[in-house]
């Protein structure tokens, strides 16, 4: 820009701001006159002279009006700096972003595509409602059974039981046995997790379930259960990683060719096992007794429950009755402080409740599992014959 253009811009700026300066001077003079008149009126009060504040109000109002006029004029002042024309702004290259040369020119001609949003994680889908509970399936194929108490108010966290069920009918028996034991006060509500197959790590499946549901944390609130051919999977998981699970139960299984490695002097928590068989399962009973004897020689805490028959009061076959007893064992082994919930039949103490249909039998939550089995044997003499 040349010097004549600079001088012209300065002159135009001074001319545009001159009225603003004049208005500001007038407003200041009026305000000063109002203050002086107000001081004179107050001085006359000492000599009991009559006071008149109307001139003060008129000068103050005039000063305020001039000030508002000056502010409005300042807002409407045009920008005095030079503005490039639209054609010049469009044709001139950017100083900060010079024009690209070569392959960069082709890249700048096409804008970058918008990032594709990732799909939201899939939620578990409901499959059915067996035994008044809810059966759901995770995206990886893992199935989860939630007891009816899961949605009740006051329920906070539930223990997890990984169950290997080779036969789909065993799932219905297990859910019905658990629901019946919970309703009769013989077991605590628990979440049943079905891994996809025996080769799946149950710990990984339990961790995946813990991310979607209200579950208790830690080893004290986790157990493994296996039925039939899945019993060897549960026993292997407990013997291999006793630091991950509180207990395990193998029901109606054989263990000779299962590749079960018996631990020898391993540091850490000792495995806790329950091996069970029904009255008509002689081969499973013999296999379980041999495994229990070998485990006891290695210092493993192993128990055996056999010759369990069908219970007419519970309904179903002998395996359903066996699963009801196993649910009581898992309730005893899982640590009571690892989870909290309100049981409908607990009235006086959080770990003591009474059977709703057998009021003379009181079951304590902290009592030994064999004591409970003795009470069951007294009430059902034809069903439980032998508990070792």
N, C-alpha and C positions, 0 to 999 in steps of 0.2 A: 504494500500500500504506500502511495507517495505522500509527501509532506502536506500538499494542499488538501488531500482527502482527510488526513489526520486532523488538520486545523478545522475543517468544516464539521467533522464529527464532534469535536470538542465544543465548538460554538453551539451546535444544535443541542448538545447535552445541557449546556448552561442555560440556554433559553427555555428548555423544557422543565428544568428544576427551579427556575426563578420564581414562578407562582407558588410553588411548594414552600420555598423559603420565606416568601412574604406572608403566607398564611401562618406559618409557624411563629413568625415574629409577632403578628397580630394576636394570636392566641396567648403568647407569653405575656404581652402587655396587658391584655384584658384580665388574665389571671392575677397579675401583680396588682392591678387596680382594685380587684375584688378583695385581695388580702389586705391592702392598705385601708380600704374603707371599713372592713370588718374590725381591724385593730382600732380605728378611730372611734367606732361605735362602742366598743368595749371599754375604751378609756373614759368615755363620757359617763358611764355608769357609776364611776367613783364619785362624781359631783352630782349625782341624781338627775342627770340630763335625760330627756326623752331619747329613745333609741329607735332607729328605723333601718331594718336590714334588707329592705326591698332593693336599694341600689346594689347591695352586695350580691343578691340573688341574680339580678339582671346581668351584672358583669360576669359572674361565674357561668351563667347559662350561655352568654355570648362566647366566652372562651371555649366552652365545651363544643358549641356548634362549629366554631372555626376549626377546632382540632379534628372533629369528625370529617369536615370538608377536606382538610389537608390529607387525612388518611385515605379517603376515597380517591382523591386526585393522584396520590402516590401509587395506588393499586392500578390505576388506569394508564400509568406512564408506559409508553412503548419501549421495547428493547432498542437501545441506541447502537449496539454493536453491529457490525456488518454480518449479513446472513447470506450464505451462498444460495444460489438458485437451485431449483429442483433438478434441472438438467445437469448442472455442474456437480451436484452431490451424487447423482446417479452415474455420471461418467468418470468422476475422479476415483482413482484406486485408493483403497484403504491404506493408511500409513501403518496401522498396527498389523494388518494381515495383507501382505503383498500378494500379488497374483501368482498362482502356482504355475510352474513350468514343467512340461514333460508329463510323466504318468500321474503326477499329483493333480494336474489340471483335470484329467478325466475323473479322478476320484472326487474332487471337489464339486464337479458338475452334478453328481448323483448324491443326494443326501443319505446319511447313514440310516439304515432301517431301525425301527423302534424295537427295543428288546421284547422278546416274547415272554409273557408272564408264565411262571411255572404253575402247573396245576396244583390245586389244594390237595393235601394228603387225604386219602380215602378213609372214611370212618367205618367202624365195624357195622356190619349189616345183621339184622335179626333174622334167624333161620326158623326158630320155633319157640314154643313155650312149654317145655316138658316139666312135669312135677311142680307146676305153679311158678317156675322160674323162667329165665330168659336165656336162650341159647343163641349166641352171636358168633360170627366168623370174621376174623381179621383179614386184611388184604393178602397176607401170605398163606392163608389156608388154616391157620390155627383157630380152633374152636374154643369158646369160653362159655361156661355155664354160670349164670348169676343166680343165687338163691332169691327167694321171694323177699327176704329181709333186706336186700341190697337197696331197694327204693324206699324203705320205710324211714320216717324221720328219726333222727338220733343215731343212725348207723354211720360210723366214721371210717373204719378200715377193716378189711377182711383178709384172712390168711389165704395163701395160694397153695393149691394141690395140683401138681402135674400128673395127669392120669393117662396111661397108655391103654387104649381100648381097641384091640384088634377087631372085635365084632361090634357092629353098630347097635345090636340089641343090648350089649353090656352097658352102653351109655344110658339107655332108658332105665336099666336096673339100678345103676349107680345114682342117677338123679332121684329116682323114687326112694331109694334107701336113705340117701342124705336128707331129703325133704321130710321123710317120716321120722328119722332120728332127731332132726332139729325141732320138729313140731312136738315130739314127746319129751324134749329136754335132755336127750341122751348125747347130743353133739352140738357143737357151735356152728353157725353159718360159715361157709367157706366157699371160695371161688374155685371151680374146677377148670383146669386148662388142659386141652388135648393137643399135644404136639402132632405134627403131620405124620411122623413115622418114628420108628425106634432109633434111627440114626440121628435124629434131631436132638441137639443139646437142650435139655429141659430148662436149664438156667437161662439160655437166650430167649426161649419162648416166654418164660415168666417175666423177664425184663421187658419184653415187648408188651405184655399184658399190663404191667405196672404203669406204663406210660398212658394207658387209656382208661384205667379204672382206679377206684379208691382201694388200694391194697396196702397192707402192712409191709414195712421194710425189714430187711435183714433175714438172716438164716433162721431165726427162731420162729418165723411165721411162714416157712416154706416146707413142703413135704412132697414125696413122690409116691405114686400108686400105680400098680400094674395088674392087669387081669389077664389070665390065660397066657398066651404067648408074650404079652406085654409085661408079665411079672419079672422076667429076666432083665428087661430094660430098666425097670425101677430099681431092682437090686444092684445092677451094675452102676447106675448113677449114684446111689448112696455109698457104695463101697469105694468108688473112685473119687468122689468129692464129698466127704462128710462135712466139710466146712461150708458147703452151700445149702444143705438141707438138714432140717431138724430130725426127720425120721423118714422111713420108707416102709411100704407094705406090698408084699407080693401075694396075690390071691390066685389060687388054682393054677400054679405054674410049675414047670419042670426046669431044672437048673444044671443037669449033668453036662450037656453040650452047649451051654449058653456062654461059655467064655467068661465066667464070673471069677475075677481075681480076688482071692482072699487077702486082705492086708496083713502084713507081718511087721509089727512093731513100728507103725507109722506115727509120727508126732501129730498132735492136734486133737480135735474132738473125735471120740469114738463113734462109729456108725451105730444107728439104732434101727433094727429091722423087726418086722412082724411077717411071718410066713403063715398062710392060712389055706385050708382046704375044706371042702364040704364032705359030707359023710360018704358019698358014693364016688369019691375021687381018690382011689387007693394009690394010683401011680403018682399023682401029685403029692399025696401025703408022704410017701416013701422018699421022694426026691427032696421035699422040704425038710424032712427029719435029718437026712444025710448032710444037707447044707448047713442046717442049724448046728449040728455037732461039730462040723469043721470050723464054723465061724466062732463058736464058743471057745474052741482051743486057741484061737487067735486073739481072744479078748474082745470080740464084738458082742454087743448086747443084742441078742437075737431071741425072739419068742416065737412060739408056734401055737396055732389055734386050729383044731381039726374036729371032725365028726359033727359038724353043724348041719342041722336038718332044716326043713321048711318050717316057718313059723306061721300058723294060721292067722294070728293077730296082725302081723305085718302084711300078709299077702305076698304073692309071688312065689318064686322057687327058693331052693336052699341058698343059691348064690346071692340073692337079694338080702336074705337074712345075714349072710356072711359079710356082705358089704356094710350092713347097718352096724355090725359089731366092729368092723374095721374103722368106720367113721368115728366111733367112740374112742378107739385107740389113738387115732390122729388128733382128736380133740385133747386127749390127755398129754400127748407128747408136745404139741405146739405150745410155745410159751404164752401164758395168759397175758403178760404185760406187753406183748408185741402188737396187740390189736385190742380195740375196745368196741363194744356194741351193746345194745340193750336186748336182752333175751326176754321174750314175753312171760316166761315163768320164773324169772329171778326177782324175788320180792325183798328179801332181807339182806342179802349180801351179794356183791357183784359176782362172786364165784361159787355161789351155792343156790340151788334151786330144787324144786320138787317135781316129781313126775305127775302130770295132770291126771292120769288114770290110776296110779298106784300111790295113794297119799301116804302110805306107811313106809315107803322106801324113799329115803333122802339121799341124793347123790351129791357129793361135794366135788367141786371143780378141781381141787388140789389133791383129791384122794388118788391112791394108786390105781392103775388100770385093772389089776387083778381083783381089787376090792369091788369094783363095779361089776366085773364079770361074775363074782360070787353072788352079788345081789340079783343079777340077771338069771343065774342058774337056779336061785331059790324061787324066782317067779315063773321061770320057764324050765321046769326040770327035764322035759323031753326034747329040748332043742340043743342046748349046749352041754355036751357030755364031758369034754376033756379040754382043759386049758393048761398049757405048760409054760 
